[in-house]
Amino acid sequence: MTVRHVCALVLLVLGVAVLLLSAAALIALPRPYGRLHALTPATSLGLPLVALALAVETGPGRSAVKLLVIAALTAVGGAVTTMAIGRATAQNARLLRKDSPP
Amino acid sequence: MNAWLVASAVLLTLGLPPCLWQVYRRTPQERLAGLNLAATMCSAILLLFTEGFNRSSYVDLPLVLAVLAPAGTLVFARFLGGQAAQGEPD
């Protein structure tokens, strides 16, 4: 049990905990806008922590870079999609015009 | 059975069902939120599988999912937003 493996396991547990909290928040938070708050912790913190744990475990190299690219893509994509879903919800509730600026 | 497979089992059994439950109910926009979180959960599970089964070449699957899932969600959001009123809000 090397120090690197212990660090990877700690990051893994934190990442999985954040993902599980997001899943619970998706059900528990009030409809429909409160639930959108459950999405971003998973994409901005949960998955990047899991990817970081895997990168620490595999050690420096090309595969670690690929893992960190996945984390970055998910973090950026998560923020954008959460805003898009919020906008679609507001448009459908007629709070926003259809051609409102994004 | 190593830590990575245990983590993926935990995510499969405790993380994915709430997302599927959310996808199953209520308005299409709320279902889209469940779909978005399910995609993130599946990316994490696929990542853990690659390390758990010691197949580093499988990392391409979550990489493709990390690219396509947001794109798919944006397309859905575009169409679901389109059902809004044409004129001024009420």
N, CA and C atoms of all chains as a GROMACS GRO file, in nm:
protein
  576
    1MET      N    1   0.085  -0.120   0.000
    1MET     CA    2   0.000   0.000   0.000
    1MET      C    3   0.089   0.125   0.000
    2THR      N    4   0.119   0.175  -0.123
    2THR     CA    5   0.209   0.290  -0.131
    2THR      C    6   0.131   0.419  -0.100
    3VAL      N    7   0.208   0.525  -0.081
    3VAL     CA    8   0.146   0.656  -0.050
    3VAL      C    9   0.058   0.698  -0.167
    4ARG      N   10   0.109   0.669  -0.289
    4ARG     CA   11   0.034   0.711  -0.408
    4ARG      C   12  -0.101   0.641  -0.414
    5HIS      N   13  -0.101   0.511  -0.379
    5HIS     CA   14  -0.227   0.436  -0.383
    5HIS      C   15  -0.325   0.491  -0.279
    6VAL      N   16  -0.271   0.528  -0.160
    6VAL     CA   17  -0.358   0.582  -0.055
    6VAL      C   18  -0.419   0.715  -0.102
    7CYS      N   19  -0.337   0.800  -0.164
    7CYS     CA   20  -0.389   0.928  -0.215
    7CYS      C   21  -0.497   0.902  -0.319
    8ALA      N   22  -0.472   0.804  -0.405
    8ALA     CA   23  -0.571   0.774  -0.510
    8ALA      C   24  -0.702   0.728  -0.447
    9LEU      N   25  -0.692   0.645  -0.344
    9LEU     CA   26  -0.814   0.595  -0.280
    9LEU      C   27  -0.890   0.708  -0.212
   10VAL      N   28  -0.818   0.801  -0.149
   10VAL     CA   29  -0.885   0.913  -0.081
   10VAL      C   30  -0.959   0.997  -0.185
   11LEU      N   31  -0.893   1.027  -0.298
   11LEU     CA   32  -0.958   1.105  -0.404
   11LEU      C   33  -1.079   1.030  -0.460
   12LEU      N   34  -1.063   0.897  -0.470
   12LEU     CA   35  -1.174   0.816  -0.523
   12LEU      C   36  -1.295   0.824  -0.431
   13VAL      N   37  -1.270   0.808  -0.300
   13VAL     CA   38  -1.383   0.811  -0.204
   13VAL      C   39  -1.450   0.947  -0.208
   14LEU      N   40  -1.372   1.054  -0.214
   14LEU     CA   41  -1.431   1.189  -0.221
   14LEU      C   42  -1.514   1.204  -0.348
   15GLY      N   43  -1.460   1.159  -0.460
   15GLY     CA   44  -1.533   1.172  -0.586
   15GLY      C   45  -1.663   1.095  -0.586
   16VAL      N   46  -1.658   0.972  -0.536
   16VAL     CA   47  -1.781   0.891  -0.533
   16VAL      C   48  -1.882   0.952  -0.437
   17ALA      N   49  -1.832   1.007  -0.325
   17ALA     CA   50  -1.924   1.071  -0.229
   17ALA      C   51  -1.995   1.189  -0.294
   18VAL      N   52  -1.921   1.270  -0.369
   18VAL     CA   53  -1.984   1.387  -0.434
   18VAL      C   54  -2.086   1.340  -0.536
   19LEU      N   55  -2.054   1.234  -0.612
   19LEU     CA   56  -2.149   1.184  -0.712
   19LEU      C   57  -2.276   1.132  -0.645
   20LEU      N   58  -2.260   1.061  -0.534
   20LEU     CA   59  -2.378   1.008  -0.465
   20LEU      C   60  -2.462   1.121  -0.406
   21LEU      N   61  -2.395   1.223  -0.353
   21LEU     CA   62  -2.469   1.338  -0.298
   21LEU      C   63  -2.546   1.407  -0.410
   22SER      N   64  -2.485   1.417  -0.528
   22SER     CA   65  -2.556   1.479  -0.640
   22SER      C   66  -2.680   1.400  -0.678
   23ALA      N   67  -2.665   1.267  -0.677
   23ALA     CA   68  -2.781   1.184  -0.714
   23ALA      C   69  -2.892   1.202  -0.610
   24ALA      N   70  -2.854   1.208  -0.483
   24ALA     CA   71  -2.957   1.227  -0.379
   24ALA      C   72  -3.019   1.366  -0.392
   25ALA      N   73  -2.936   1.465  -0.422
   25ALA     CA   74  -2.990   1.602  -0.434
   25ALA      C   75  -3.085   1.612  -0.552
   26LEU      N   76  -3.060   1.532  -0.657
   26LEU     CA   77  -3.148   1.539  -0.774
   26LEU      C   78  -3.290   1.502  -0.737
   27ILE      N   79  -3.304   1.414  -0.639
   27ILE     CA   80  -3.438   1.371  -0.599
   27ILE      C   81  -3.493   1.464  -0.490
   28ALA      N   82  -3.403   1.511  -0.402
   28ALA     CA   83  -3.451   1.580  -0.281
   28ALA      C   84  -3.480   1.729  -0.305
   29LEU      N   85  -3.406   1.792  -0.394
   29LEU     CA   86  -3.422   1.938  -0.407
   29LEU      C   87  -3.556   1.973  -0.471
   30PRO      N   88  -3.605   2.094  -0.445
   30PRO     CA   89  -3.738   2.131  -0.496
   30PRO      C   90  -3.738   2.144  -0.650
   31ARG      N   91  -3.854   2.111  -0.711
   31ARG     CA   92  -3.872   2.120  -0.856
   31ARG      C   93  -3.888   2.267  -0.896
   32PRO      N   94  -3.877   2.300  -1.026
   32PRO     CA   95  -3.786   2.231  -1.118
   32PRO      C   96  -3.647   2.292  -1.121
   33TYR      N   97  -3.635   2.416  -1.062
   33TYR     CA   98  -3.505   2.483  -1.078
   33TYR      C   99  -3.406   2.438  -0.970
   34GLY      N  100  -3.460   2.403  -0.849
   34GLY     CA  101  -3.365   2.362  -0.745
   34GLY      C  102  -3.287   2.240  -0.785
   35ARG      N  103  -3.350   2.152  -0.864
   35ARG     CA  104  -3.282   2.027  -0.900
   35ARG      C  105  -3.165   2.050  -0.991
   36LEU      N  106  -3.166   2.164  -1.062
   36LEU     CA  107  -3.052   2.189  -1.150
   36LEU      C  108  -2.924   2.206  -1.069
   37HIS      N  109  -2.938   2.246  -0.941
   37HIS     CA  110  -2.817   2.261  -0.858
   37HIS      C  111  -2.751   2.127  -0.831
   38ALA      N  112  -2.823   2.018  -0.856
   38ALA     CA  113  -2.763   1.887  -0.829
   38ALA      C  114  -2.669   1.845  -0.940
   39LEU      N  115  -2.678   1.912  -1.058
   39LEU     CA  116  -2.601   1.862  -1.171
   39LEU      C  117  -2.455   1.906  -1.167
   40THR      N  118  -2.435   2.034  -1.129
   40THR     CA  119  -2.299   2.086  -1.147
   40THR      C  120  -2.197   2.029  -1.049
   41PRO      N  121  -2.234   1.998  -0.922
   41PRO     CA  122  -2.128   1.938  -0.839
   41PRO      C  123  -2.075   1.807  -0.898
   42ALA      N  124  -2.166   1.730  -0.962
   42ALA     CA  125  -2.120   1.603  -1.018
   42ALA      C  126  -2.022   1.626  -1.132
   43THR      N  127  -2.052   1.725  -1.217
   43THR     CA  128  -1.964   1.743  -1.334
   43THR      C  129  -1.841   1.826  -1.299
   44SER      N  130  -1.855   1.919  -1.204
   44SER     CA  131  -1.740   2.007  -1.176
   44SER      C  132  -1.649   1.950  -1.068
   45LEU      N  133  -1.703   1.860  -0.985
   45LEU     CA  134  -1.619   1.812  -0.873
   45LEU      C  135  -1.613   1.660  -0.867
   46GLY      N  136  -1.730   1.595  -0.884
   46GLY     CA  137  -1.734   1.450  -0.865
   46GLY      C  138  -1.648   1.377  -0.966
   47LEU      N  139  -1.681   1.396  -1.094
   47LEU     CA  140  -1.606   1.321  -1.196
   47LEU      C  141  -1.460   1.365  -1.204
   48PRO      N  142  -1.429   1.497  -1.194
   48PRO     CA  143  -1.287   1.532  -1.193
   48PRO      C  144  -1.209   1.466  -1.077
   49LEU      N  145  -1.271   1.451  -0.961
   49LEU     CA  146  -1.200   1.384  -0.851
   49LEU      C  147  -1.174   1.238  -0.886
   50VAL      N  148  -1.274   1.172  -0.945
   50VAL     CA  149  -1.255   1.031  -0.983
   50VAL      C  150  -1.145   1.021  -1.089
   51ALA      N  151  -1.148   1.111  -1.187
   51ALA     CA  152  -1.046   1.107  -1.292
   51ALA      C  153  -0.908   1.138  -1.233
   52LEU      N  154  -0.903   1.229  -1.137
   52LEU     CA  155  -0.775   1.261  -1.074
   52LEU      C  156  -0.723   1.141  -0.996
   53ALA      N  157  -0.814   1.070  -0.929
   53ALA     CA  158  -0.773   0.950  -0.854
   53ALA      C  159  -0.713   0.848  -0.950
   54LEU      N  160  -0.775   0.831  -1.066
   54LEU     CA  161  -0.724   0.735  -1.163
   54LEU      C  162  -0.590   0.782  -1.220
   55ALA      N  163  -0.578   0.913  -1.241
   55ALA     CA  164  -0.452   0.965  -1.294
   55ALA      C  165  -0.340   0.946  -1.192
   56VAL      N  166  -0.371   0.966  -1.065
   56VAL     CA  167  -0.268   0.945  -0.961
   56VAL      C  168  -0.230   0.798  -0.956
   57GLU      N  169  -0.329   0.712  -0.973
   57GLU     CA  170  -0.302   0.568  -0.967
   57GLU      C  171  -0.217   0.522  -1.085
   58THR      N  172  -0.250   0.573  -1.207
   58THR     CA  173  -0.174   0.525  -1.322
   58THR      C  174  -0.035   0.590  -1.330
   59GLY      N  175  -0.017   0.702  -1.261
   59GLY     CA  176   0.116   0.761  -1.264
   59GLY      C  177   0.133   0.852  -1.384
   60PRO      N  178   0.245   0.928  -1.387
   60PRO     CA  179   0.263   1.025  -1.497
   60PRO      C  180   0.275   0.953  -1.630
   61GLY      N  181   0.211   1.016  -1.734
   61GLY     CA  182   0.220   0.952  -1.866
   61GLY      C  183   0.105   0.996  -1.953
   62ARG      N  184   0.096   0.934  -2.070
   62ARG     CA  185  -0.005   0.974  -2.169
   62ARG      C  186  -0.145   0.942  -2.119
   63SER      N  187  -0.162   0.828  -2.053
   63SER     CA  188  -0.299   0.792  -2.011
   63SER      C  189  -0.348   0.886  -1.902
   64ALA      N  190  -0.256   0.936  -1.819
   64ALA     CA  191  -0.300   1.033  -1.716
   64ALA      C  192  -0.348   1.160  -1.783
   65VAL      N  193  -0.279   1.201  -1.890
   65VAL     CA  194  -0.323   1.323  -1.961
   65VAL      C  195  -0.462   1.302  -2.019
   66LYS      N  196  -0.488   1.182  -2.074
   66LYS     CA  197  -0.620   1.155  -2.132
   66LYS      C  198  -0.727   1.161  -2.024
   67LEU      N  199  -0.695   1.111  -1.905
   67LEU     CA  200  -0.793   1.116  -1.795
   67LEU      C  201  -0.823   1.260  -1.756
   68LEU      N  202  -0.719   1.342  -1.752
   68LEU     CA  203  -0.742   1.482  -1.712
   68LEU      C  204  -0.817   1.557  -1.821
   69VAL      N  205  -0.800   1.517  -1.948
   69VAL     CA  206  -0.879   1.579  -2.056
   69VAL      C  207  -1.027   1.545  -2.037
   70ILE      N  208  -1.054   1.419  -1.999
   70ILE     CA  209  -1.194   1.380  -1.975
   70ILE      C  210  -1.252   1.464  -1.862
   71ALA      N  211  -1.174   1.484  -1.756
   71ALA     CA  212  -1.223   1.565  -1.643
   71ALA      C  213  -1.252   1.707  -1.688
   72ALA      N  214  -1.162   1.765  -1.769
   72ALA     CA  215  -1.183   1.903  -1.813
   72ALA      C  216  -1.305   1.914  -1.904
   73LEU      N  217  -1.320   1.818  -1.997
   73LEU     CA  218  -1.435   1.821  -2.089
   73LEU      C  219  -1.565   1.814  -2.009
   74THR      N  220  -1.570   1.724  -1.911
   74THR     CA  221  -1.693   1.709  -1.833
   74THR      C  222  -1.722   1.832  -1.751
   75ALA      N  223  -1.617   1.893  -1.695
   75ALA     CA  224  -1.639   2.012  -1.612
   75ALA      C  225  -1.696   2.126  -1.696
   76VAL      N  226  -1.637   2.146  -1.816
   76VAL     CA  227  -1.686   2.256  -1.901
   76VAL      C  228  -1.825   2.222  -1.954
   77GLY      N  229  -1.841   2.098  -2.002
   77GLY     CA  230  -1.971   2.059  -2.059
   77GLY      C  231  -2.081   2.062  -1.956
   78GLY      N  232  -2.050   2.030  -1.831
   78GLY     CA  233  -2.153   2.027  -1.728
   78GLY      C  234  -2.211   2.163  -1.700
   79ALA      N  235  -2.123   2.262  -1.692
   79ALA     CA  236  -2.172   2.397  -1.661
   79ALA      C  237  -2.262   2.448  -1.774
   80VAL      N  238  -2.218   2.423  -1.898
   80VAL     CA  239  -2.295   2.474  -2.013
   80VAL      C  240  -2.432   2.405  -2.021
   81THR      N  241  -2.431   2.271  -2.002
   81THR     CA  242  -2.559   2.201  -2.018
   81THR      C  243  -2.656   2.238  -1.906
   82THR      N  244  -2.607   2.262  -1.786
   82THR     CA  245  -2.698   2.300  -1.677
   82THR      C  246  -2.767   2.432  -1.708
   83MET      N  247  -2.690   2.527  -1.764
   83MET     CA  248  -2.753   2.655  -1.801
   83MET      C  249  -2.854   2.634  -1.913
   84ALA      N  250  -2.820   2.546  -2.008
   84ALA     CA  251  -2.912   2.524  -2.120
   84ALA      C  252  -3.042   2.462  -2.072
   85ILE      N  253  -3.032   2.369  -1.978
   85ILE     CA  254  -3.155   2.305  -1.927
   85ILE      C  255  -3.237   2.407  -1.850
   86GLY      N  256  -3.169   2.494  -1.771
   86GLY     CA  257  -3.243   2.598  -1.698
   86GLY      C  258  -3.315   2.691  -1.793
   87ARG      N  259  -3.248   2.725  -1.902
   87ARG     CA  260  -3.311   2.816  -2.000
   87ARG      C  261  -3.431   2.747  -2.066
   88ALA      N  262  -3.414   2.621  -2.102
   88ALA     CA  263  -3.526   2.550  -2.166
   88ALA      C  264  -3.643   2.539  -2.069
   89THR      N  265  -3.614   2.517  -1.941
   89THR     CA  266  -3.723   2.509  -1.842
   89THR      C  267  -3.793   2.644  -1.829
   90ALA      N  268  -3.715   2.752  -1.828
   90ALA     CA  269  -3.776   2.885  -1.813
   90ALA      C  270  -3.857   2.919  -1.938
   91GLN      N  271  -3.806   2.880  -2.054
   91GLN     CA  272  -3.882   2.909  -2.176
   91GLN      C  273  -4.014   2.833  -2.177
   92ASN      N  274  -4.006   2.708  -2.131
   92ASN     CA  275  -4.128   2.628  -2.135
   92ASN      C  276  -4.230   2.679  -2.034
   93ALA      N  277  -4.180   2.741  -1.925
   93ALA     CA  278  -4.270   2.798  -1.824
   93ALA      C  279  -4.310   2.940  -1.862
   94ARG      N  280  -4.274   2.978  -1.983
   94ARG     CA  281  -4.309   3.109  -2.039
   94ARG      C  282  -4.253   3.224  -1.957
   95LEU      N  283  -4.141   3.199  -1.892
   95LEU     CA  284  -4.074   3.308  -1.821
   95LEU      C  285  -3.978   3.378  -1.914
   96LEU      N  286  -3.941   3.306  -2.024
   96LEU     CA  287  -3.847   3.364  -2.120
   96LEU      C  288  -3.911   3.355  -2.258
   97ARG      N  289  -3.880   3.453  -2.345
   97ARG     CA  290  -3.926   3.442  -2.483
   97ARG      C  291  -3.842   3.337  -2.553
   98LYS      N  292  -3.901   3.285  -2.663
   98LYS     CA  293  -3.831   3.178  -2.735
   98LYS      C  294  -3.700   3.229  -2.791
   99ASP      N  295  -3.701   3.356  -2.838
   99ASP     CA  296  -3.579   3.404  -2.904
   99ASP      C  297  -3.494   3.485  -2.807
  100SER      N  298  -3.507   3.456  -2.678
  100SER     CA  299  -3.427   3.532  -2.581
  100SER      C  300  -3.280   3.495  -2.601
  101PRO      N  301  -3.191   3.590  -2.580
  101PRO     CA  302  -3.048   3.561  -2.601
  101PRO      C  303  -3.003   3.452  -2.506
  102PRO      N  304  -2.909   3.367  -2.550
  102PRO     CA  305  -2.866   3.258  -2.462
  102PRO      C  306  -2.789   3.309  -2.340
  103MET      N  307  -1.156  -0.845  -0.676
  103MET     CA  308  -1.236  -0.726  -0.657
  103MET      C  309  -1.148  -0.618  -0.595
  104ASN      N  310  -1.126  -0.509  -0.665
  104ASN     CA  311  -1.042  -0.405  -0.608
  104ASN      C  312  -1.126  -0.280  -0.581
  105ALA      N  313  -1.060  -0.177  -0.533
  105ALA     CA  314  -1.134  -0.058  -0.487
  105ALA      C  315  -1.210   0.006  -0.602
  106TRP      N  316  -1.151  -0.001  -0.723
  106TRP     CA  317  -1.216   0.066  -0.836
  106TRP      C  318  -1.348  -0.002  -0.871
  107LEU      N  319  -1.346  -0.136  -0.865
  107LEU     CA  320  -1.470  -0.208  -0.898
  107LEU      C  321  -1.573  -0.189  -0.788
  108VAL      N  322  -1.528  -0.181  -0.663
  108VAL     CA  323  -1.622  -0.156  -0.553
  108VAL      C  324  -1.687  -0.018  -0.574
  109ALA      N  325  -1.606   0.080  -0.610
  109ALA     CA  326  -1.661   0.215  -0.631
  109ALA      C  327  -1.759   0.215  -0.746
  110SER      N  328  -1.727   0.141  -0.854
  110SER     CA  329  -1.821   0.140  -0.968
  110SER      C  330  -1.948   0.066  -0.930
  111ALA      N  331  -1.936  -0.038  -0.845
  111ALA     CA  332  -2.058  -0.108  -0.800
  111ALA      C  333  -2.144  -0.015  -0.715
  112VAL      N  334  -2.080   0.064  -0.631
  112VAL     CA  335  -2.156   0.158  -0.546
  112VAL      C  336  -2.228   0.260  -0.634
  113LEU      N  337  -2.157   0.312  -0.735
  113LEU     CA  338  -2.220   0.411  -0.822
  113LEU      C  339  -2.334   0.350  -0.903
  114LEU      N  340  -2.314   0.223  -0.945
  114LEU     CA  341  -2.418   0.159  -1.025
  114LEU      C  342  -2.545   0.136  -0.943
  115THR      N  343  -2.525   0.095  -0.816
  115THR     CA  344  -2.643   0.058  -0.737
  115THR      C  345  -2.705   0.177  -0.665
  116LEU      N  346  -2.622   0.276  -0.624
  116LEU     CA  347  -2.677   0.388  -0.547
  116LEU      C  348  -2.683   0.519  -0.626
  117GLY      N  349  -2.597   0.530  -0.730
  117GLY     CA  350  -2.592   0.659  -0.801
  117GLY      C  351  -2.685   0.666  -0.919
  118LEU      N  352  -2.694   0.557  -0.992
  118LEU     CA  353  -2.770   0.562  -1.118
  118LEU      C  354  -2.921   0.555  -1.098
  119PRO      N  355  -2.974   0.476  -1.002
  119PRO     CA  356  -3.120   0.468  -0.988
  119PRO      C  357  -3.190   0.602  -0.967
  120PRO      N  358  -3.137   0.695  -0.884
  120PRO     CA  359  -3.210   0.824  -0.874
  120PRO      C  360  -3.217   0.896  -1.008
  121CYS      N  361  -3.111   0.884  -1.089
  121CYS     CA  362  -3.115   0.951  -1.220
  121CYS      C  363  -3.221   0.887  -1.308
  122LEU      N  364  -3.227   0.753  -1.306
  122LEU     CA  365  -3.327   0.686  -1.390
  122LEU      C  366  -3.467   0.719  -1.340
  123TRP      N  367  -3.483   0.733  -1.208
  123TRP     CA  368  -3.613   0.770  -1.152
  123TRP      C  369  -3.653   0.909  -1.200
  124GLN      N  370  -3.555   0.998  -1.205
  124GLN     CA  371  -3.585   1.135  -1.249
  124GLN      C  372  -3.617   1.136  -1.398
  125VAL      N  373  -3.550   1.051  -1.475
  125VAL     CA  374  -3.575   1.046  -1.619
  125VAL      C  375  -3.715   0.993  -1.646
  126TYR      N  376  -3.769   0.916  -1.551
  126TYR     CA  377  -3.896   0.846  -1.572
  126TYR      C  378  -4.016   0.936  -1.543
  127ARG      N  379  -3.994   1.050  -1.473
  127ARG     CA  380  -4.112   1.122  -1.424
  127ARG      C  381  -4.113   1.267  -1.474
  128ARG      N  382  -4.233   1.329  -1.461
  128ARG     CA  383  -4.256   1.472  -1.474
  128ARG      C  384  -4.227   1.525  -1.615
  129THR      N  385  -4.197   1.658  -1.619
  129THR     CA  386  -4.190   1.726  -1.748
  129THR      C  387  -4.062   1.687  -1.823
  130PRO      N  388  -4.064   1.705  -1.954
  130PRO     CA  389  -3.944   1.670  -2.032
  130PRO      C  390  -3.820   1.745  -1.986
  131GLN      N  391  -3.837   1.869  -1.944
  131GLN     CA  392  -3.717   1.945  -1.903
  131GLN      C  393  -3.655   1.883  -1.778
  132GLU      N  394  -3.737   1.837  -1.686
  132GLU     CA  395  -3.680   1.775  -1.564
  132GLU      C  396  -3.621   1.640  -1.596
  133ARG      N  397  -3.680   1.574  -1.694
  133ARG     CA  398  -3.620   1.445  -1.734
  133ARG      C  399  -3.482   1.468  -1.795
  134LEU      N  400  -3.468   1.580  -1.862
  134LEU     CA  401  -3.339   1.611  -1.924
  134LEU      C  402  -3.232   1.630  -1.817
  135ALA      N  403  -3.271   1.686  -1.703
  135ALA     CA  404  -3.174   1.702  -1.594
  135ALA      C  405  -3.130   1.565  -1.544
  136GLY      N  406  -3.225   1.472  -1.534
  136GLY     CA  407  -3.188   1.336  -1.492
  136GLY      C  408  -3.099   1.270  -1.594
  137LEU      N  409  -3.128   1.294  -1.723
  137LEU     CA  410  -3.044   1.234  -1.829
  137LEU      C  411  -2.901   1.289  -1.821
  138ASN      N  412  -2.891   1.418  -1.792
  138ASN     CA  413  -2.759   1.481  -1.786
  138ASN      C  414  -2.676   1.422  -1.672
  139LEU      N  415  -2.740   1.403  -1.556
  139LEU     CA  416  -2.665   1.346  -1.443
  139LEU      C  417  -2.636   1.199  -1.467
  140ALA      N  418  -2.726   1.129  -1.536
  140ALA     CA  419  -2.700   0.988  -1.568
  140ALA      C  420  -2.578   0.977  -1.660
  141ALA      N  421  -2.562   1.068  -1.752
  141ALA     CA  422  -2.446   1.064  -1.842
  141ALA      C  423  -2.316   1.085  -1.762
  142THR      N  424  -2.320   1.179  -1.669
  142THR     CA  425  -2.200   1.200  -1.586
  142THR      C  426  -2.170   1.076  -1.503
  143MET      N  427  -2.273   1.015  -1.447
  143MET     CA  428  -2.255   0.894  -1.366
  143MET      C  429  -2.197   0.782  -1.452
  144CYS      N  430  -2.247   0.769  -1.574
  144CYS     CA  431  -2.197   0.661  -1.662
  144CYS      C  432  -2.052   0.688  -1.700
  145SER      N  433  -2.015   0.813  -1.721
  145SER     CA  434  -1.874   0.841  -1.751
  145SER      C  435  -1.786   0.797  -1.636
  146ALA      N  436  -1.828   0.828  -1.514
  146ALA     CA  437  -1.747   0.790  -1.398
  146ALA      C  438  -1.739   0.638  -1.386
  147ILE      N  439  -1.851   0.570  -1.411
  147ILE     CA  440  -1.851   0.424  -1.398
  147ILE      C  441  -1.760   0.362  -1.504
  148LEU      N  442  -1.765   0.413  -1.627
  148LEU     CA  443  -1.678   0.359  -1.733
  148LEU      C  444  -1.531   0.385  -1.699
  149LEU      N  445  -1.504   0.502  -1.642
  149LEU     CA  446  -1.365   0.531  -1.603
  149LEU      C  447  -1.317   0.429  -1.499
  150LEU      N  448  -1.403   0.400  -1.403
  150LEU     CA  449  -1.363   0.308  -1.295
  150LEU      C  450  -1.348   0.167  -1.349
  151PHE      N  451  -1.430   0.131  -1.448
  151PHE     CA  452  -1.415  -0.002  -1.507
  151PHE      C  453  -1.279  -0.016  -1.574
  152THR      N  454  -1.232   0.090  -1.640
  152THR     CA  455  -1.104   0.076  -1.712
  152THR      C  456  -0.992   0.044  -1.614
  153GLU      N  457  -0.995   0.106  -1.497
  153GLU     CA  458  -0.888   0.079  -1.399
  153GLU      C  459  -0.916  -0.052  -1.325
  154GLY      N  460  -1.044  -0.079  -1.299
  154GLY     CA  461  -1.077  -0.200  -1.224
  154GLY      C  462  -1.040  -0.326  -1.301
  155PHE      N  463  -1.062  -0.325  -1.436
  155PHE     CA  464  -1.029  -0.443  -1.516
  155PHE      C  465  -0.890  -0.433  -1.577
  156ASN      N  466  -0.818  -0.321  -1.543
  156ASN     CA  467  -0.681  -0.303  -1.588
  156ASN      C  468  -0.670  -0.304  -1.741
  157ARG      N  469  -0.765  -0.235  -1.805
  157ARG     CA  470  -0.765  -0.223  -1.952
  157ARG      C  471  -0.756  -0.074  -1.986
  158SER      N  472  -0.636  -0.019  -1.993
  158SER     CA  473  -0.625   0.126  -2.010
  158SER      C  474  -0.676   0.169  -2.147
  159SER      N  475  -0.682   0.075  -2.242
  159SER     CA  476  -0.728   0.117  -2.375
  159SER      C  477  -0.878   0.150  -2.373
  160TYR      N  478  -0.950   0.106  -2.270
  160TYR     CA  479  -1.094   0.134  -2.266
  160TYR      C  480  -1.124   0.278  -2.227
  161VAL      N  481  -1.022   0.361  -2.200
  161VAL     CA  482  -1.048   0.499  -2.157
  161VAL      C  483  -1.115   0.578  -2.269
  162ASP      N  484  -1.104   0.527  -2.391
  162ASP     CA  485  -1.164   0.601  -2.503
  162ASP      C  486  -1.316   0.610  -2.490
  163LEU      N  487  -1.377   0.505  -2.426
  163LEU     CA  488  -1.523   0.508  -2.412
  163LEU      C  489  -1.570   0.630  -2.331
  164PRO      N  490  -1.522   0.650  -2.207
  164PRO     CA  491  -1.564   0.770  -2.136
  164PRO      C  492  -1.519   0.898  -2.201
  165LEU      N  493  -1.410   0.892  -2.278
  165LEU     CA  494  -1.367   1.014  -2.347
  165LEU      C  495  -1.472   1.053  -2.452
  166VAL      N  496  -1.520   0.956  -2.528
  166VAL     CA  497  -1.623   0.985  -2.629
  166VAL      C  498  -1.753   1.028  -2.561
  167LEU      N  499  -1.786   0.962  -2.448
  167LEU     CA  500  -1.908   0.999  -2.377
  167LEU      C  501  -1.898   1.140  -2.321
  168ALA      N  502  -1.777   1.178  -2.274
  168ALA     CA  503  -1.760   1.312  -2.218
  168ALA      C  504  -1.776   1.418  -2.327
  169VAL      N  505  -1.750   1.380  -2.452
  169VAL     CA  506  -1.766   1.477  -2.562
  169VAL      C  507  -1.911   1.480  -2.609
  170LEU      N  508  -1.973   1.361  -2.625
  170LEU     CA  509  -2.105   1.356  -2.687
  170LEU      C  510  -2.220   1.386  -2.590
  171ALA      N  511  -2.204   1.353  -2.462
  171ALA     CA  512  -2.316   1.373  -2.370
  171ALA      C  513  -2.357   1.519  -2.359
  172PRO      N  514  -2.264   1.613  -2.339
  172PRO     CA  515  -2.309   1.752  -2.337
  172PRO      C  516  -2.370   1.796  -2.470
  173ALA      N  517  -2.312   1.749  -2.580
  173ALA     CA  518  -2.368   1.789  -2.709
  173ALA      C  519  -2.512   1.740  -2.722
  174GLY      N  520  -2.535   1.615  -2.682
  174GLY     CA  521  -2.672   1.563  -2.689
  174GLY      C  522  -2.767   1.639  -2.600
  175THR      N  523  -2.721   1.674  -2.482
  175THR     CA  524  -2.808   1.749  -2.391
  175THR      C  525  -2.841   1.885  -2.448
  176LEU      N  526  -2.743   1.949  -2.513
  176LEU     CA  527  -2.771   2.081  -2.572
  176LEU      C  528  -2.873   2.069  -2.684
  177VAL      N  529  -2.866   1.961  -2.762
  177VAL     CA  530  -2.965   1.944  -2.869
  177VAL      C  531  -3.104   1.925  -2.809
  178PHE      N  532  -3.113   1.842  -2.707
  178PHE     CA  533  -3.243   1.822  -2.641
  178PHE      C  534  -3.294   1.955  -2.585
  179ALA      N  535  -3.205   2.031  -2.520
  179ALA     CA  536  -3.248   2.157  -2.459
  179ALA      C  537  -3.296   2.253  -2.566
  180ARG      N  538  -3.231   2.250  -2.680
  180ARG     CA  539  -3.272   2.341  -2.789
  180ARG      C  540  -3.415   2.309  -2.831
  181PHE      N  541  -3.444   2.178  -2.848
  181PHE     CA  542  -3.579   2.143  -2.894
  181PHE      C  543  -3.682   2.160  -2.784
  182LEU      N  544  -3.644   2.128  -2.661
  182LEU     CA  545  -3.742   2.139  -2.553
  182LEU      C  546  -3.773   2.285  -2.523
  183GLY      N  547  -3.672   2.373  -2.544
  183GLY     CA  548  -3.698   2.516  -2.520
  183GLY      C  549  -3.789   2.571  -2.626
  184GLY      N  550  -3.787   2.508  -2.747
  184GLY     CA  551  -3.862   2.562  -2.859
  184GLY      C  552  -4.011   2.559  -2.841
  185GLN      N  553  -4.060   2.482  -2.738
  185GLN     CA  554  -4.206   2.474  -2.721
  185GLN      C  555  -4.259   2.599  -2.653
  186ALA      N  556  -4.174   2.695  -2.622
  186ALA     CA  557  -4.219   2.812  -2.544
  186ALA      C  558  -4.311   2.897  -2.631
  187ALA      N  559  -4.376   2.997  -2.565
  187ALA     CA  560  -4.470   3.085  -2.637
  187ALA      C  561  -4.392   3.167  -2.739
  188GLN      N  562  -4.456   3.198  -2.849
  188GLN     CA  563  -4.392   3.278  -2.954
  188GLN      C  564  -4.380   3.423  -2.908
  189GLY      N  565  -4.489   3.474  -2.846
  189GLY     CA  566  -4.490   3.620  -2.820
  189GLY      C  567  -4.428   3.652  -2.686
  190GLU      N  568  -4.483   3.754  -2.621
  190GLU     CA  569  -4.429   3.803  -2.494
  190GLU      C  570  -4.459   3.702  -2.382
  191PRO      N  571  -4.380   3.695  -2.278
  191PRO     CA  572  -4.415   3.606  -2.165
  191PRO      C  573  -4.542   3.658  -2.097
  192ASP      N  574  -4.617   3.569  -2.028
  192ASP     CA  575  -4.748   3.609  -1.968
  192ASP      C  576  -4.725   3.710  -1.858
   0.00000   0.00000   0.00000
